[in-house]
Amino acid sequence: MNKWMILLWVNFMGNMLLAQTVSPISSASTMEIVDHSDVMELMTKHKMIIKEKPITQGYRIQIFNTTDKNEALTAKSNFYNKFPHIRCYTSYVQPYYKVKVGDYQDEQEARADLKSISRAYPSSFLVFDIIKRKKGEEDSETKSE
């Protein structure tokens, strides 16, 4: 029985060695790589879609928070009287009405306005939010190119 196992093993190993022959590569061989993925075209399309999106991620300054809708609308009106050049937004996340202002793509720009706004609204602070893109601006993803 052992003889047959050894003979079978030798036969198997011999066949394995013979199966692994190496053929020389001729000097006339060439390799051609064809890219069918069109990755660059897709990246360009993605950048165009991002540029056309009216919203992006950024910062706003939250100036007021209340459970009363009328108080929130009054705070928004008062803000427009003091800072007519800065956009103001009211949102509702149960049970609170929040008044947020500005559309800032970077934190430094937001902090500059926060400094002046906090004089009139001492409890104001920065929040990360979805903002409206200013016309002609690119997203930070497309600026990196």
Number of C-alpha atoms within 10 A of each C-alpha: 6 7 8 9 10 11 12 12 12 12 11 11 12 11 11 11 9 9 9 8 8 7 6 6 7 7 6 5 6 6 5 5 5 6 7 6 8 8 10 9 9 11 12 12 12 13 15 13 10 16 18 14 12 11 15 20 17 19 24 29 24 22 24 20 20 15 14 12 16 11 15 23 16 11 20 21 14 12 20 15 10 11 15 11 9 12 15 21 15 17 13 14 8 7 9 15 20 23 24 24 29 20 25 24 24 13 14 11 12 21 17 10 16 22 14 12 20 14 10 13 15 12 12 20 18 16 15 14 16 15 18 17 20 13 9 7 12 18 16 12 9 15 9 6 5
